[in-house]
């Protein structure tokens, strides 16, 4: 009787899924733009509600273990709704593209090749042939959205950038509100970072190292597509910079500096070159050179008169120094990942590595992943995964160099963020759709948008106009912004 009931439930669920997909297809039959750019709203809402309704207390040592025990029923249902929305929105767009194949622009073939090599080698291969094979619906979300991103038009890409901007702003506002409601849920008062007496801010993200990259992505989207009202734009910048500062995430700070340098170089290079070469306005070059001279003087004085060697020795003999020397405990995690790769060199352990059972067996209860893209890929997908990662990285680099100018440096900025985070985090996570995947998703969208033929043509026209009119104004606005 139980088997019959389970069979009926499975059949009803399958029929309901087919019916919902049919309704979505009917809704989007005559619409050129679907709901895929809006999937970030329910996704971030589910993440925020999950933390807000939990019993998390960042001052408690057993916080992560308490989170692993379960979620609030409302958070579970919101997460399910977000998952269904992602599947229906992406499925509808893919089927819509197949129906209107002749009318659509061809996707970037090189990027599509690299993406699916990475999916097959880092998701399908370990899920089927790893030492611990496992299949889950969570492995579909990133692959489906990635495929949809490769089919985006310039309008879809612009809408996605604004959607990520707005959704992240709402997430940061909700996180800031929790400072007044339950500060112990979003602040770690026991943390001792670079800023003395300042607690570490995790917001409604699982960790401060998750909120930091999210704030960086938000700021880049805000820079690329600012709000129309100046007051709202200033408040949005203050919210993003304040949240990023409080996270005390050094990796995120470095990422923002590198990303800002890329955007300034590609977007404002003509104006800066004109200012540096204009003898009538020497203030800017004088200020920069003077600042560099003062900084070098301070460094020289410190090296000459301060006990640098003794200070370094005392630092490494302290608890904070020991943590720094061990890369915040990551050396133990990397050692376990290396052992798993040596045991399973071809297809790896499988995608269930670093789950709760593995953490308990390895005696690493806080290791939710390998804290390195290289070690994560090697331990979970083996040599096959490493080859796929290498191919995908080369493709992303080639596409980034190809679109850096047209995107105003945004593609280069996102690529550098992935590289920096890949040293100590896993930015190319493909087994779930969450906060850690925002940079990767946005990079796919930007690369696709600025690889389109009309995007290249628009950039060539802008470059021709700039050569004909040698003005000192900043570079022309990005193509995606012009279309909207």
C-alpha positions in Angstrom: 0.0 0.0 0.0 2.8 2.4 0.9 4.6 1.7 -2.4 1.4 2.4 -4.4 0.9 5.7 -2.5 4.5 6.8 -3.1 4.1 5.9 -6.8 1.0 8.0 -7.0 2.7 11.0 -5.3 5.6 10.8 -7.7 3.3 10.7 -10.7 1.3 13.7 -9.4 4.4 15.6 -8.8 5.7 14.9 -12.3 2.4 15.9 -13.9 2.3 19.1 -11.8 5.9 19.9 -13.0 4.9 19.3 -16.6 1.8 21.4 -16.2 3.7 24.3 -14.6 6.3 24.2 -17.3 3.5 24.2 -20.0 1.9 27.3 -18.3 5.3 29.0 -18.2 5.8 28.2 -21.9 2.3 29.6 -22.7 3.1 32.8 -20.7 6.4 33.3 -22.5 5.3 32.3 -26.0 5.2 35.8 -27.3 7.6 37.4 -24.9 11.2 37.9 -25.9 12.4 38.3 -22.3 11.5 35.9 -19.6 11.8 35.7 -15.8 15.4 34.5 -15.5 16.9 37.9 -14.6 14.5 38.0 -11.6 15.6 34.8 -10.0 18.0 36.6 -7.6 15.1 38.1 -5.6 13.7 34.8 -4.3 17.2 33.3 -4.0 18.5 36.0 -1.8 15.2 36.2 0.1 15.4 32.5 0.9 19.0 32.9 2.2 18.1 35.9 4.3 14.9 34.3 5.8 16.8 31.1 6.5 19.3 32.9 8.7 16.8 35.4 10.2 14.6 32.6 11.5 17.4 30.5 12.8 18.8 30.4 16.3 22.2 31.6 15.1 24.4 33.3 17.7 27.8 34.3 16.4 29.1 34.6 20.0 28.5 30.9 20.5 31.2 28.4 19.6 28.8 25.8 18.4 27.0 28.1 16.0 27.6 26.2 12.8 26.6 22.9 14.4 23.4 24.4 15.6 22.6 25.7 12.1 23.2 22.2 10.7 20.4 20.7 12.9 17.6 22.1 10.8 15.8 25.1 9.4 12.5 26.9 10.2 9.6 25.5 8.3 8.9 28.9 6.7 12.5 29.1 5.5 12.2 25.6 4.0 9.2 26.5 2.0 10.6 29.8 0.8 13.7 27.9 -0.3 11.5 25.3 -2.2 9.6 28.1 -3.9 12.9 29.7 -5.0 14.1 26.4 -6.4 10.9 25.8 -8.3 11.0 29.4 -9.6 14.6 29.0 -10.9 13.8 25.7 -12.6 10.6 27.0 -14.3 12.2 30.3 -15.4 15.3 28.7 -16.8 13.4 25.8 -18.4 10.9 28.1 -20.1 13.7 30.3 -21.6 15.6 27.2 -22.9 12.5 25.8 -24.5 11.5 29.3 -25.8 15.0 29.5 -27.5 14.6 26.1 -29.1 11.2 27.1 -30.5 12.5 30.4 -31.9 15.9 29.1 -32.9 16.0 30.8 -36.3 15.2 34.3 -34.9 17.8 34.3 -32.1 21.4 35.5 -32.2 24.0 32.7 -31.9 25.5 32.3 -28.4 29.3 32.7 -27.9 30.5 29.2 -28.9 33.8 29.4 -27.1 32.2 30.3 -23.8 29.5 27.7 -24.2 32.2 25.1 -24.9 34.2 26.0 -21.9 31.2 26.1 -19.6 29.9 22.7 -20.5 33.4 21.2 -20.3 33.5 22.5 -16.8 30.0 21.2 -16.0 30.6 17.7 -17.4 34.0 17.4 -15.7 33.2 18.9 -12.3 29.5 18.0 -11.9 28.5 15.1 -14.1 31.7 13.1 -13.9 32.1 13.0 -10.0 28.3 12.6 -9.6 28.3 9.5 -11.7 31.9 8.1 -11.5 33.3 9.4 -8.2 34.2 7.2 -5.3 30.8 8.2 -3.7 28.4 8.8 -6.6 25.4 10.9 -5.9 22.6 12.6 -7.8 20.7 15.6 -6.6 18.4 18.3 -8.0 20.8 20.9 -6.6 23.3 20.1 -9.3 20.9 21.4 -12.0 20.5 25.0 -11.0 23.9 26.4 -11.9 24.0 24.4 -15.2 20.5 25.7 -16.1 21.2 29.3 -15.3 24.6 29.2 -17.0 22.9 27.9 -20.2 20.3 30.6 -20.0 23.0 33.3 -19.5 24.7 32.1 -22.6 21.4 32.7 -24.5 20.9 36.2 -23.1 20.4 39.3 -25.2 22.0 42.7 -24.2 18.7 43.7 -22.7 18.5 40.5 -20.6 22.0 41.2 -19.4 21.3 44.7 -18.4 18.1 43.6 -16.6 20.1 41.0 -14.8 22.7 43.5 -13.6 20.0 45.8 -12.2 18.2 42.8 -10.7 21.4 41.7 -8.9 22.0 45.3 -7.7 18.5 45.6 -6.3 18.3 42.2 -4.7 21.7 42.7 -3.1 20.7 46.1 -1.8 17.5 44.6 -0.2 19.6 41.8 1.3 22.1 44.3 2.8 19.2 46.5 4.1 17.6 43.5 5.8 21.0 42.6 7.3 21.5 46.1 8.6 18.0 46.0 10.2 19.1 42.9 12.1 21.7 45.1 13.8 18.9 46.7 15.7 16.7 43.6 16.2 19.2 40.8 17.0 22.8 42.1 16.9 24.3 38.8 18.1 22.9 37.1 15.1 24.8 39.2 12.6 27.9 40.4 14.6 30.8 38.4 16.0 32.0 40.4 19.0 34.7 38.0 19.8 36.5 38.5 16.5 39.9 40.3 16.5 40.7 41.6 13.1 42.7 44.4 11.5 40.4 47.0 12.9 40.7 47.0 16.7 37.5 46.7 18.9 35.3 46.3 15.8 33.1 43.2 15.7 32.9 41.2 12.5 29.8 41.6 10.5 28.2 38.6 8.7 24.7 40.0 8.1 22.2 37.5 7.0 24.8 35.6 5.1 26.2 32.3 6.4 29.6 33.9 7.0 31.4 37.2 6.8 33.5 35.8 4.0 30.3 35.2 2.1 28.8 38.7 2.7 32.1 40.3 1.6 32.1 39.1 -2.0 28.4 39.7 -2.2 29.0 43.4 -1.2 31.7 43.6 -3.8 29.4 42.3 -6.6 26.7 44.7 -5.4 29.1 47.7 -5.6 30.3 46.7 -9.1 26.7 46.4 -10.3 25.9 49.8 -8.7 28.9 51.4 -10.4 27.9 49.8 -13.8 24.2 50.7 -13.4 23.8 53.5 -10.9 20.4 54.7 -9.6 18.9 57.7 -11.3 18.4 59.7 -8.1 21.7 61.0 -6.7 20.5 60.8 -3.1 19.5 57.1 -3.5 22.8 56.4 -5.3 24.8 57.9 -2.5 22.9 56.0 0.2 23.4 52.8 -1.8 27.1 53.3 -2.0 27.3 54.0 1.8 25.4 50.8 2.5 27.7 48.7 0.3 30.9 50.2 1.5 29.9 50.1 5.1 28.8 46.5 4.9 32.1 45.5 3.2 34.2 47.4 5.8 32.4 45.7 8.7 32.9 42.2 7.2 36.7 42.6 7.8 37.2 40.3 4.8 40.7 41.0 3.6 40.2 39.0 0.4 37.1 41.1 -0.4 38.9 44.3 0.2 41.7 43.3 -2.1 39.1 42.2 -4.7 37.4 45.6 -4.6 40.7 47.4 -5.0 41.7 45.3 -8.1 38.2 45.5 -9.6 38.1 49.3 -9.1 41.5 49.7 -10.8 40.3 47.7 -13.8 37.2 49.8 -14.2 39.1 53.1 -13.7 41.7 52.0 -16.3 39.3 50.9 -19.0 36.6 53.5 -18.4 38.5 56.7 -17.5 41.8 56.1 -19.2 41.4 58.9 -21.8 40.4 61.5 -19.2 43.2 60.4 -16.9 45.8 60.5 -19.7 44.6 64.0 -20.6 44.9 65.2 -17.0 48.4 63.7 -16.5 49.6 65.3 -19.8 48.0 68.7 -19.2 50.6 71.1 -17.7 47.8 73.6 -16.9 46.3 71.2 -14.3 49.2 69.6 -12.4 47.1 69.0 -9.2 46.3 65.3 -9.8 49.7 64.0 -10.8 51.3 66.0 -8.0 48.9 64.6 -5.4 49.6 61.0 -6.5 53.3 61.4 -6.7 53.4 63.2 -3.3 51.3 60.5 -1.7 53.7 57.8 -3.0 56.7 59.7 -1.7 55.1 60.1 1.8 54.2 56.4 1.9 57.7 55.3 0.9 59.2 57.7 3.5 57.1 56.2 6.2 58.1 52.7 5.2 61.7 53.6 5.2 61.5 55.2 8.7 59.8 52.2 10.1 62.4 49.8 8.7 65.3 51.9 10.0 64.2 52.7 13.5 61.5 50.1 14.5 62.3 46.6 15.8 60.6 44.9 12.8 62.2 41.5 13.4 61.2 41.4 17.1 57.6 42.5 16.2 57.3 39.8 13.6 58.6 37.1 16.0 56.2 38.2 18.7 53.3 38.2 16.3 54.0 34.7 15.1 54.3 33.4 18.6 50.8 34.7 19.5 47.5 33.0 18.7 46.7 35.3 15.9 50.2 34.7 14.4 49.8 31.0 14.6 46.4 31.3 12.8 48.0 33.4 10.1 50.9 30.9 9.7 48.4 28.1 9.2 46.3 30.2 6.8 43.5 30.3 9.4 43.5 26.5 9.7 43.3 26.0 6.0 46.5 24.0 5.9 44.7 21.1 7.7 41.8 21.2 5.2 44.2 21.3 2.2 46.1 18.2 3.7 42.8 16.3 3.8 41.9 17.4 0.3 45.3 16.2 -1.0 44.8 12.8 0.7 41.4 12.4 -0.9 42.9 13.2 -4.3 45.7 10.7 -3.9 43.1 8.0 -3.0 40.8 8.9 -5.9 43.1 10.4 -8.6 40.8 10.0 -11.6 37.2 11.0 -10.7 37.7 12.2 -7.1 35.8 11.5 -4.0 32.5 12.8 -5.4 30.3 15.8 -4.8 29.3 14.8 -1.3 32.8 15.6 0.0 32.8 18.2 2.8 29.2 17.4 3.8 28.4 16.9 7.5 29.2 13.2 7.5 32.6 13.8 5.9 33.4 16.7 8.3 32.7 14.4 11.3 34.9 11.6 9.8 37.7 14.0 9.0 37.4 15.8 12.3 37.0 19.2 10.6 33.5 20.3 11.7 33.9 23.8 10.2 35.2 22.8 6.8 32.2 23.3 4.5 34.5 23.1 1.5 38.2 22.9 0.7 38.8 26.7 1.0 40.6 26.6 -2.4 39.2 26.1 -5.9 42.2 24.0 -6.8 41.9 21.7 -3.8 38.1 21.6 -4.0 38.2 20.4 -7.6 41.0 17.9 -7.0 39.4 16.3 -4.0 35.8 16.2 -5.5 36.4 15.6 -9.2 40.0 14.3 -9.5 42.2 14.7 -12.6 39.2 14.9 -14.8 37.9 17.9 -12.9 41.3 19.6 -12.9 41.5 19.3 -16.7 38.0 20.8 -17.0 38.9 23.6 -14.6 42.1 24.4 -16.6 40.1 24.5 -19.8 37.4 26.7 -18.4 39.9 29.1 -16.8 41.6 29.6 -20.2 38.2 30.2 -21.9 37.2 32.7 -19.3 40.5 34.5 -19.6 40.3 34.6 -23.4 36.7 35.9 -23.3 37.6 38.4 -20.6 40.4 39.9 -22.7 38.1 40.0 -25.7 35.4 42.0 -23.8 37.4 44.0 -21.3 37.2 47.3 -23.4 33.6 47.0 -24.5 32.5 46.3 -20.9 34.4 49.2 -19.4 36.6 46.9 -17.5 33.7 45.1 -15.7 34.5 41.7 -17.2 38.2 42.0 -16.2 37.2 43.1 -12.7 34.9 40.1 -12.2 37.5 37.7 -13.6 40.2 39.0 -11.2 37.7 38.6 -8.3 37.3 35.0 -9.2 41.1 34.5 -9.3 41.7 36.2 -6.0 38.9 34.3 -4.2 39.9 31.1 -5.8 43.1 31.0 -3.7 41.2 30.6 -0.4 37.6 30.1 -1.3 35.5 28.2 -4.0 34.0 30.8 -6.3 33.2 28.3 -9.1 30.9 26.2 -6.9 28.5 24.3 -9.1 26.5 22.2 -6.6 24.1 24.9 -5.5 22.7 28.2 -6.3 23.6 30.6 -3.5 25.4 33.7 -2.4 28.9 32.3 -3.3 27.9 32.0 -6.9 27.0 35.6 -7.7 30.4 36.6 -9.1 30.6 33.6 -11.4 27.0 34.1 -12.7 27.5 37.8 -13.3 30.7 37.1 -15.2 28.9 34.7 -17.5 26.2 37.3 -18.1 28.7 40.1 -18.9 30.8 38.0 -21.2 27.8 36.9 -23.1 26.4 40.4 -23.5 29.6 42.0 -24.7 30.4 39.1 -27.1 27.3 39.7 -29.1 27.9 41.0 -32.7 26.0 44.2 -32.2 27.9 44.9 -29.0 31.2 44.7 -30.9 29.8 46.9 -33.6 28.6 49.5 -31.1 32.0 49.6 -29.4 33.7 50.0 -32.8 31.4 52.9 -33.6 32.1 54.5 -30.2 35.8 54.1 -30.8 35.6 55.7 -34.2 33.7 58.7 -32.9 36.3 59.1 -30.1 39.1 59.2 -32.7 37.3 61.7 -34.8 36.5 64.0 -31.8 39.6 64.0 -29.5 37.8 65.1 -26.3 39.0 64.4 -22.8 35.7 63.0 -21.6 35.5 59.5 -20.2 35.0 56.5 -22.5 31.6 56.0 -24.0 29.0 54.3 -21.8 28.9 50.5 -22.0 26.8 48.9 -24.7 24.4 47.3 -22.3 23.7 50.6 -20.6 23.0 52.2 -24.0 20.4 49.7 -25.0 18.3 50.2 -21.9 
